Amino acid sequence: MVASRQINCTGRDGLFRCRLVTRSQGGAQWRRDAEIFLVSALILYLEVLLIRWIGTEIRIFAYLGNLVLVVCFFGVGLGCYQASHPASLTRSAVNLTLLVALIANPLRVSALDLRQLTILLTGFEDSPIWEEWSSWSGVGAAPALLIIAGLLYLLIFAFVPLGQLLGAAMQRHPHTIRAYSFNIAGSLAGVWLFNGLSWSSTPPPIWLTLAAGLLAACLLVTGQRQWAAGPVMLLAAGLTWAGGRAPAAPAGVRTVWSPYQKLVIAPLQTVSGSTVTPRGYLLEVNGTGYQLILDYSEKFVREHPHLFSRRPSGRDHYALPFQFKPVVHRLLIVGAGAGNNAAAALRYGAEQVDCVEIDPRIYELGRRLHPEKPYESPRVHMIINDARAYFKQARGRYDLIWFGWLDAHTLGSSYNNLRLDHYVYTVESFREAKALLADDGLLVVNFSAQRPWIADRLFILLREAFGHEPLAFSTHLQFPKAGLVPTVTYVCSPTPVDLDTIADESVRHHLRAHRFTAPPGTRPTTDDWPYLYLERPKIPKLHLLTTVTILGAVAIARQRALGLRTGLDGHFFALGAAFLLLEVQTVSRAMLLFGMTWVVNAIVISAVLVMILLANLVAARWPRLPQWSIVAGLAATIGALASVPLDWFNALPGAGKLVAASVFLTGPVFFAGLIFIRSFAACADRSRALGSNLIGALVGGLLESVSFLTGLRALVGLVGLLYAVALWLRPGPPRPETAA
């Protein structure tokens, strides 16, 4: 049987060229489309999966910004360079399974407990990490860095075969713009596939099982016969399941995976002889203590006086706000957690309690398990949002604003060097909170400061925001690893607060004995330099050492990857570095506008990819668009990023703010995408170009650490410089291509 055929004529450079297209050729093209789409979806899905999982299980990775992301980019880029060689997807699955086996440690071999890496690498005075505190020792840090290098090596070569598959598919595809569009669309699908699983609170074994399914689909579409890769990937899923099971766990212990972190909830009991008295629950986040959910109700205290060395008094941090403000009509709690603050507010008679908590699963645990059931009270209103984002949308005045224990010692962002609480503890944030206070309102901040300069910084921040010194008190709590940690409380009001307003004389005496003021010299944090856990502008030793480790792993990987045909393409390398740095900047600014929620992350990354798709559409529809207009558009949008204050967008209503800010923040991506796709369409060796671009992204990710020195806004200038270098290295005018 002969396939039917048609004549397809397309215009290019004013000339008509006709091609004979058979139905079988059309089917082959759609097969190539599906191949690129599925491989791209698998790559992005695995990237976000590993970013999330590794940062949870080995907490030190959560504080190293986009470390896992840039290493994955390098692996894919290196694979694109080797696209002419056969791709071993079985080797990819084996490397990933080895990585999972080391991290999950299903046999619980103490010598392979990689959670100890966090302890070994937290002895730096400029990198405080919650509950991990050891003096710096090169003897301990060196092997930790070697282990990290080994993990990065496995990570790189888990992605190299996938990069080979992608590079070969891009090289074979007859239509560059169409191929790249399917690459971006697949990436978008991979991101949202994982976000959907994450929001549904599914555990890692399900994540990796789905990865095995995606891998099998890739094998089917690409015609690869490496069917062992699928079962090996399923083995990785089994290893995460085995590693996640706690041996002989006490009854009632359970693990919940929220969109942000791993939560472990365990019953808290007191045993006296044969009597077992339930007291509440212990909530752990990412393997470290987060909150005790305790019953302080009058009934429980009265029935179990032996459980309390003394009844909670006005000195207790849950009671202290109400010593200063006995009558509270309207109260805002940010960082509400599982409900301890809300329970205290109800005990002291607050009429309306607005609670803001970023993690919906922590709220659900508190609603179901808190002994006092504060979240079931009609006086309590729950808002699942970022604290800073709520400040921008809150209406009315509050008698009391209470910053609970929302210091995010346990979690950092996956896409940049920010932690979840960085934008909450800045001068601008406290000024926004102050604007929500009634004329006689009170602001109370609780914080556990592992370094004295952190306590001093918060004092200075409040002084700048309110125009006068806050009342500040410090006590100490005992932690297993960190020892005695200062627990500080700050009390502020639009007018200076006087201790004499407290009726209880014993409480006044106690607070006077523990009051402190901050010496000058500590730099305050701002929205441009929000690094709460960094004493002064500098690149932390931990980041410097890990950067050197990454570059070492990259050098080893490049030496192993024999057969590289040529060197890097400087134009595409610079484009990749500029793009990832621009993406990091976009995410950081969007978080400032809309909050550090997982939804914001997902929307921003999606907006970036959609802008690239839009650039592809414009390049295909108007191939003769003057290059100077594209460069001018890129320069104008980057200049706007550097000069236009984000506060302008806060005056817009919700939908208008979202649309306007998204276009503003991702505008440079559109013009940069036009430059990339036009160069890519004119490139003979697409796999080399794509590989250079992705390896450049590694450098762009590492350059983000410059913001520790300069602040975030200065990164925009660096992005502009990198794009200028890319344009300077551009090898002549591209050949336009029409859409297929």
N, C-alpha and C positions, 0 to 999 in steps of 0.2 A: 504494500500500500504506500502510495506517495502522499506525503503531507501536503495539505493545501498551502498556497503561498500568496503573498501580496507584495506590491511595490510600496516601499516606505521612503518618501523623499523629505529631507530636512534641509533647511537653509543654513549656511555657515559662510561667513565672510562675503555675503552677497552672492554666493554661488549655490547651485542646487546639486546635491549629491544623492543618488538613489541607491537604495540597498534592497536586496531580495531577502525578505524576512519570512521564514516558514513558521508554522505553528510550533514545531518542535523547538525552533530557536527561541520563540517567545516563552515557551515553557522552561527552557534552560535559563533564560534571564530571570524569571521569577524564582527559580531554584537558587540562583546566585544571590538574589535579594534576600531570600529566606535564610540562606547560609550566613550572610553578613549580619542580618537582624538577630538571629539566634546566638551567634558567637558574641556579638556585642552585648546582648542582654545577659549572657552568662558571665562575661567579664565584669560588667558593672555590678551585677548581683553578688558575685563572689567578693568584689572589692568592699562593698558596703557591709556585707556579712562579716568579713574578717575584721574590718575596722571596729565594728560593734563588739564582736565576740572577744577578740584578743585584748582590747582595752578593758573589758570587763574582767576577764580571768587573770590577766597580768596588769595590775592597775597602773604600773608605771607608764604603760603605753597610752593611757588616757590623758596623761599630762604632757605628752610629746606632740601635741597638735596633730598634723596630718601625716605623721611618720608612715603608718601602714599604707595610706593612700599613695604617697609619692613612690614608695617602694614597689607597689603594684603597678603603677604607671611605668616604672623603669622596666619591670619584667615584661610587660606587654610591648614596650618600645623595643627592647632587645629581641623579642620574638619577631617583631615586624622586620627587623634587620636580617633575620635568618629565615625569611619567608621562602627562600628558594630551597631550603632543606625540608625533609619530611618532618611533620609535627607529630611528636609522640604524646598523645593525650593520656596514655596509660602512665607515662612518666609524670605528667602533670598531676594526675590523681594520686600517684604514689607520694610525690613530694608534699602534697596537701595533707595526705593521711599521716605522714610522718610528723608534720607540723602540728596537726590536731592531737596526735598521740602524745607528743611532748608537753603540750599545754594542758590537755585534759587529764593526763596521767591516770588512766583508768585503773592501773594496778596499785596506785598510791605509793609509789616508791619514794621515800623521803628525799633521796639524793636528787630526784627529778622534779621536786616541787618548785616550779618556776615562779610561784608567788613570792618566793624569797628574793627575787630580783628587785622588787619594790623596796625591800628593806636595805639591800646592798647599795642601792642608788639614791637613797634619800638622806644621806649624811651631808648634803651640801647646805650651807647656811642660807643660800639664796633660792632654795627650792623646797620650802616646807610642804610636806604631804601628810595628811591626816593619819594619826596613830602610828606612823612609821618614822622613827627618829633614832638615828645612830650616828655616831661621830664618823666623819669622813675618813675613809681608809682606801688608799690605792690598792692595797692587797685584796680588799673586798670588791672594789669597783672594777678592777681589771677583768676578773673572770666573769662578772656580770655582763660587761660589755662584749666579751667574747661570745657569751651565750646569746646575747641579742644579735650579734653578727651572724651566728649560726641560724637563728630563726629567720632573719632577713634573707639569708641565702636560700633557705627552703622556700620562702615566700616568693622570691624573685623567680625561681625556676619552676614554681607551680604555675606561673603566668606566662612564662616564655613560650610553651607550646600553643597556648591560646593566642598569643600575639602572632606566632607563625601562621596559624590558621586564618586569623583576621587579615594579616598582611597579604597572604597569598590570594584570599578571596577579593580583596580590594584591587590587587594587581590584575586579576583575571577579568574583573567586571568591565564591560565595554563602555559604561557611562559613569564617569567619575562623580558627577554631582549626585546622581541617583544613588550610587553606591555609598557615598558619604552620608546621604540623608538617611538611608536605612541603618547605617552605623549609629547615627545619633538617635534615631527612633528606637533602636534596640537598647541603647544605653538608658534612654528614658523609661522604657518598659522594665528594665532590670532594677532601676532605682525604686520605682513604685511597687514592684512585686515584693521587694524586701520590706519596704515601708508598710505595706499592707499586712505582712506577716508579723512585723514588729508591733504594730498597733493592736493586732489580735492577741498579743501576749503569747505567741507560740515560742517554744524552746528551741535551742540550737539543733537538736537532732532533726527536727522538722525542716529547719533551714537547709541543712546539708542534704537531707533526703530530696528536697526539691532541686537542689543544685545537681544531684545525680540525675534527676529527670531531665533537666535542661541539657546536661552533658550528653545524655542518650539521644535527645532530639538533635543536637548538633552532629553527632555521629551519623544519625540516619540521613540528615539532609546533605551533609558533606560527602557521604559515601565512604567515610573512614570505617575500617573493619577492626578497630581496636576495642572490641566489646568488653575487654577486661576492665577498661577504665570505669565503667558504670558501677560494677560491684565493688571496686576499690573505693570509689567515692561513697558508696553506701556503708563501707566499713568505717570510714571517717565519721559518718553519722552515728554509727553504733558506738564508736569510741567516746564521742561527746556524751551520749546517753549514759554509758558506764561511768565516765568520769564525773558526771553530775549527780550520781547517786551517792548520798552520804551513808557510809557504813554504820549500821546500828544506830541510825538517827532516832532520837527520842520521839515518842508519839506526838503528833501534832505539828511537827516541823514540816514546812513546805516551802517550795521555791516558786516565785512568780517573776516572770520576765516582763518588765514594763517597757514602754517605748524608749526608755533612757538607760535602764540599769537592771541588774539582777537583785531581786529582793528575797531575803530569807527570813521568814517569820517563825519564831519558836516560842512556846509557852514559857512563862516565867513563874516559877513556883518556889515556895519556901517550905522546907521539910523540917519538922521538929518532932523527933521520935517517929511515931506512926502517923502523925498528922501532916497532910500535904495541903497547903493553902495556895491556891492560884492567885497571883498578884497582878498579872497582866501578860505582856508579851515583850520579847526582844526582837527588834527589827534590825537586820543587817543589810547594808547596801554594798554590793561588789566586794563582799568578803570582809567588811569591817563594820564595827558598831555604828549605828546611826541614831536609834532612838529607843528608849524604854517607854513602853506604853503602860502606864501605871494607874492604879485606881486610888485617887486621893479624895474620893467622895466622903462626906461626913459619916455616912452609914458604915462604909468599909473601915474607916479609921476607928470609929467607935467600937466595932465588933472585933477588931484585930489590933488592939493597942500594942501587943508584943512585937508587931512587925515594924514599929516605928520607934526609933530612939527618942524622937520628939515629934510632936505633930508639926505639920507644915506651918511655918510662921510667916510673918511679914518679910523675913530675910530670904525666903525661898524665891528664886527668880520667877516662878509662876505667880507669885503673890505680890511681888514688889511693885509692878505698875499700879496696882490698886491701892497701895499705900499712898502714892502720890495723887491718884485720881480715884477717890472712893466711888464717885457716881459717874458711870459711863453710859451714855445713851447710844452712841454709835461707835463701833470699834472695828478697825481693820487689822487683820493678822496676815502678814505676808510670810510665806514659809510655814504654812499651817501644819504640814506633816500629817501624822496620824490622829491628831486631835487633842494633844495635851494642852496647848494654849487655849483652844476653844473651850475645853472642859473647865479650865480655870476661870475663863471669862464668865461662863454661865454660873459657876459657884459664887462669883462676886457680883452677880446681878446685872451684867451688861444686857441692855435691851435688844440691841441688834448687833450681830457679829458677822462681818463679812470676812470669809477665809479664802486666801489665795494660795493655791498649791499647784506646782507645775506638773507633778507626776500623778496621773489619774489612778494608777494602781495603788499608790500609797494612800490616796484618799479612800479608795474602796476598802483597803484593809482596815483603815481606821474606822470607817463607817460600820463594818461588820464586827470588828473585834474589840474596839476600845470599850473597857468595862463601863465607862460612864455614858456611852452613846451620845457624845456631843453633836455629831453630825446628823442625828435624827431630830434634834430640837428645831421647832419652827422659828426660833430666834436666830438660827445659824443659816447663812447663805453661802454656798460653795461656788468658787470661781476657779476653774481649771485653766491656769494661764501663768505666764511668766510675771514676776512681781513688777518689773520695770514697765512691761507692756500695760499692766493694769493701771499703773499710775497715770498713764496717758489717756485712759478712757474712763477713769473713775469720775463720778459726779457727786456733788455735795461735800459737806465738811464732816470730819471725824473728830470726836473727842479724844480718841487714842488711836495711834498707829503703832503697831507692835511688830518689829522685825524679829521673828522667831529664829530658830537655828537653821537658817537657810544657807549658811556658808557651805559651798559645794566643794568640800575637801575631797569628796569621793569621786568626782566626775569632771572630766573636761570635754570640750567640744571635739568632734571627729574631723572637722574640716579646717580648724585653725588653732591658734595657741590660746584661745580664750577658754576659761572655765565658766560653768553655768551661772556663777554669781558675780562675775566681773563687772557687768554693767549695773548691778544692784548697789554696789559699794563705790560710788563715785560722787563727786561734788554735785553734779547735775541731778543724779538720782535723789539725793537727799533734799535738794531744792524742790524737786517735783513732789516729794512726800510732804515737805513743809507746806506747800501750797494747798494741800488737801486737809490741813489741820484747821480746826476752829480757832478763834482768837485766843482761847484759853486751853487749846488742845495740847496733847502731850505725845511725844515720840520716844519710844523705848527700843533699844537695840541690844539683843543678846548675841554674843559671839565667843567662840573658843579660839583664842589666839596662841598659836604655837611658837610665835616669835614676839618679843617685846615690841618690835617696831610695827607689827601689825596692829597691836592695841593702840600704839601712838598714832598710827595713820588714821584709824577710825575716829579718834579724838579730834584730830586736825580737820578731817573731812566735815564733821559735824560743826566744828567751830566756824569753818568757812561758809557752810550752808546757812547757819542760823545767825551768824554775826556775833556770837558770844560763846563762851566755853560751856560745854555740857557738864552735867554731873556724871562722873565716871567712877565705877567701883570694880574691884577685881578680887575674885576668890580663886581657888584652885580645885581642879578635879583630878583624880588619879586615873591614869590610863595604863593598860598593861605594858605597852611598848614605849609610849612617849613619856611616861612618868607623870609628874605634876604639870598640868597644862592650865595656864591662866584662863579663867572664864570671866569675861568682862561684860558689864552692863552699862549702857549709856542712857541718860535721861535728858531730853531736850524739850524746849517749848519756844514759841515765838518770843517770849520774854524769859529772862533768866529764872531758873528753877531754884527754889530755896528748900533746904532740908527741913527747915522749921515747919513746913506745911504738913509734915508727917506727924500724925497724932501719937503714934507709939514711940515712947522715949527710947526703948531698947533697940528698936529698929534704927532710929536716928543715930544712936551711939555706935551701932554695928557699922553703918554706912560711913560714918566719919572715920572709923578705924581702917576702912578698906578703900577710902577714896584715893584717886591718883589724878595727876595731870600729866600732859605729854610735853617732853622737852622739844624745842624747835629743831628743825633739820630734816624731818621725815617728809618725803615728797608725797603730796596728796594724789590720789588717783582721779582721772578725768575720763570722759568718754573717748578721748583720743589716746590716752595712756591709761588703760583700765587694769593694769596688772597688780592686783591687790597683793599677791603673794611674792612680789619681787621688790626688794628693798629699795633699789635705785635703778635708773636706766642702765642696763647691761644685759648682755646675752648670758643667761645662766650657764653655769658649768655643765649641768646635766644636758642641756641642749647642744652645747659645743661638743661634748664627748660623743653624744649619740650621732651628731652630724658627721664627725670624723669616722665613726663606726660605719655609718651608712655608705660614705664614700669609699671606705675600705672594702665593704661588701660588694659595692658596685664595681670596683676595680677588679676584684677576684672574679666576679661574674663575667666581666668583659673578657678577662683573660681566658676563662673557660669556654666562652662562646666563640670558638675558633671558626674561621671561615667568613668573618665580616668582609664584605666586598670592598667597601670604601669607608671613609670617615664620615663624621656627622655632616649633615646639611645645615650650615649655619643659619640660613633663613628660617627654616622650619624649627630648628632648635630654639631660636630666640622667640618665635611665635609661641611655642609651647611654654617656655618660661614665663612670658608675659601673660599668657592666658590663665595659667593656674594662679599666679599672683593676683590677677584681676578677679578671678573667681573667689579667692580667699577674702579679698577686700569687699566684694559684693556680699558675701555671707556675713561678714562682720558688721557691715552697715545695716543690712536687713535685720539682723538680730537686735540692733539698737533701736530700730523703728518698731518692730513687731514682736520682739521677745525672743528668747533663746529656746523656743519649743522645737520639737522634732518636726512639727508641721511646717514651721518657717523654714527650717533646713531643707525639707523636701520641696517646698514650693520654689525656693530660690534656685536650687540646683535644677529643677525642672524648667524654670524661667530661662536660665542660661542655655539649656539644651534647645528649648523652643526658639530662642533668638538665633541659634545657629541654624536650625531648620528654616527659619524665615530668611536668613542670609542666603541659604542654598536656593530657596525659591526665587529670590530676587536675582541672584546670579544666573539662574537658568532662564528667567523671563526677560531680563535686560542684560544680555552678555556684553553690550558695548557701553555700559555705564562708565563714565570717565573715571580713571583711577584717582585723579586729583580730588574729585568730590568725595570719594570713599575715605581717603587720607584726611581730608578736611573734617569729615564727619567724626572720624575717630579722635582727632585732636580736640574737636569741640566738646565731645561727650566726656573725654578724660579731663579736660579743663573744668567742665561743670562739676564732675565728681570732686575735684580738688577745691572748688571754691564755693559751691552752693551749700548752705547749711541745711542739714536734714530736718531741723525744726520747722522748716517751711511746710513740710508734708503733714505735720501733726495738726495743722489747722483744717485739713480736708476731712470729709466724712469717711466712714470705714471703707466702702468700696472704691471711692475716688482715691483715697490714700493708697490703697493696695495697688491699683492700676498705675497711678502716676509714679509712685515710688519704684514699682517694678520696672517700668519703662526707663526711668531715670538711671537706676542702678545697673541695668543690663544693656543700656544703650551702647556702650563701647564694645560689648560682646558682638552685637550685630555687625558693626563696621569691621571689627577684627575678623569675624567669620567670613565676611566678603573677601577680605584680603587673603585669608587662608584658602578658601575654596577656589579662588581664581588661580592662585599659585599651584594648588594641588591638581587642578584640572590640566595645567600645562606641564606637569611634571611627568617625566617618562618612568621614573622608578618610584612608584607610589609607596611601596613598602618601606623604602629607605626614608622617604619624606615623613611618613607616619611614625616610623621608629624614632627619627630625630626629634619630631614634635613631642612625643611622649617622654623621651629622655630629657628633653628640655623642661618638661613639666616637673620632673624631679628637682631640678635646680630651682625652678620657680617656687616650689613648695618649701625648700630649705631657706630661700631668701626671705620668707615671711618672718623669720626670727629677727630681721633687721628692725622690726617694729618695736622690739623690746628697748631698743636704743632711741628710736626716732618718734615713736607713736604710729598710730594706724594711718593717719592721713598722708604721711610721707610716702607710704607704699604706692599711692597713686602716681607720684612723680617717678618712682622706680618703674612702674608699669609703662609709663610714657617713654622712658628711656629705652626699655627693652623693645618696645614696638618701633622706636626710631632705629635701633640697631637692626631689627628684622627687615625694615624697609630698605635700609642701606645695603643689606646683603642680598636683596631680592635680585634674582638673575635675569633681569630684563622683563619686558612686557609679556603677560601671559597670553596664551591662545584661548579665546572664549569658547565655551561649550554650551550647546543648547540642551534642554532637558530631553530625556528619552521617554 
